[in-house]
C-alpha cells in the first residue's frame, strides 16, 4: 500500500525520505510540552506540580528519539546508535512510529513503571544513608500527575510537527501522513522564535503565574538536558 499524503494544502513532499522536512528545535518542543501539560492540568483542575511540568517538557522531546541527532537522543547513552540502526534497518523512520498515537499510548503504560522504579531507588538511597525524612519531603514537593504531563507533552510534539513539510504518521502503521495547512516553519529562524514566544505569551496572558512557571521550567529542562 502506498503512503497517503493527507493534507489541507498543496505542498509536495516525497514520502520515501525519512529525513525530508525541517524539524522544530528541542527548545520549542520543550516549551510546547510544558505549556500543554500546564494547560491540561488547569482545564481539568489537577494540581500544577514540578513533576507535571518537567515530565511535560520531557514528553515534548520524546518523539524525536527516532532521530539520531535529536537533543534527547544525544544525551542517552547508546540511544544514538540505536536510532541510527532503527532508521538504517527501516524499523522506524523520522515522524513515523515514534510520532504515532500507538507509541504514545504505549509510553503511558511504561512511564509509571519507570516512575515507580525511580521512587524506590530514591527511597532506598535515603534509607541507606539514614535520612528518609528528606526523601519524603522531596516527594511531597515533587508531586504527582507526571503522567498527565508526559501525555500532554508528547501529543504537543506530534501536533507541532504537523507544521513540517513531511508531516507526521499519527496513525502508524497506517501509512497516512498528516499535514497542517500552515506553511513549513524552518528550524532556527525567526518564525520558529515567534511560535515559541507566542506560546509563552499566551500562557502568561491566560494565567500569569502559571505562564511564568512554564517559562522557568522550560528553561530549566532545556539547560538541564544540555548539562548532562
Secondary structure, 3 states (H helix, E strand, C coil): CCCEEECCCCCCCCCCCCCCCCCCCHHHHHHHHHHHHHHHHHHHCCCCCHHHHHHHHHHHHHHHHHCCCCCCHHHCCCHHHHHHHHHHHCCCCCCCHHHCHHHHHHHHHHHHHHHHHHHHHHHHHHHHCCCHHHHHHHHHHHCCCHHHHHHHHHHHHHHHHCCCCCCECCCCCCCEEECCCCCCCCCCCHHHHHHHHHHHHHHHHHCHHHHHHHHHHHHHHHHHHHHC
